[in-house]
Amino acid sequence: MGEPAPGATAALALLGAGATGYGLSLRAYLLAQRRIGAGRTGSVFALAPFVGAALAWALGDRGAGAGTLAAVGLFGLGVYLHVTERHAHPHVHAPVEHDHVHRHDDGHHDHVHVPPVVGEHAHPHRHDLLVHAHPHAPDLHHDHAHPG
């Protein structure tokens, strides 16, 4: 509304900030949901406002009171607990047919391709009944109940 268009340098900087701040962060968010689950991803990505507040505080734009510092400490503790959680036990994977992005080095996708496929790819595939133990987080293959 009456503002001049930005110059080429400013436009590229704005484009880079938008692509990184929105596009790259959305890609990271979706990958994290697949790998560590929606709840953990949400709690880790919810850290962003605290990072922004810390940056504003460091630049002298805002003060931080006792409530803010307590919230930062509690939130930091929650993120720490999510990131350092180690959860492993024998569990059952029921037989299922589905289609999603997967790799063959994850202990769950041991089907064969001709010619061989390396890296992430997606296609319909079947999992037979599997009982095993390894560290895991709730995800597409680890949505099971725990006794107790």
Secondary structure as UniProt FT lines:
FT   HELIX           8..18
FT   HELIX           19..24
FT   HELIX           25..36
FT   HELIX           38..45
FT   TURN            46..47
FT   HELIX           48..58
FT   TURN            59..60
FT   HELIX           66..84
FT   STRAND          88..93
FT   STRAND          96..102
FT   STRAND          121..127
FT   STRAND          130..135
FT   TURN            140..141
//
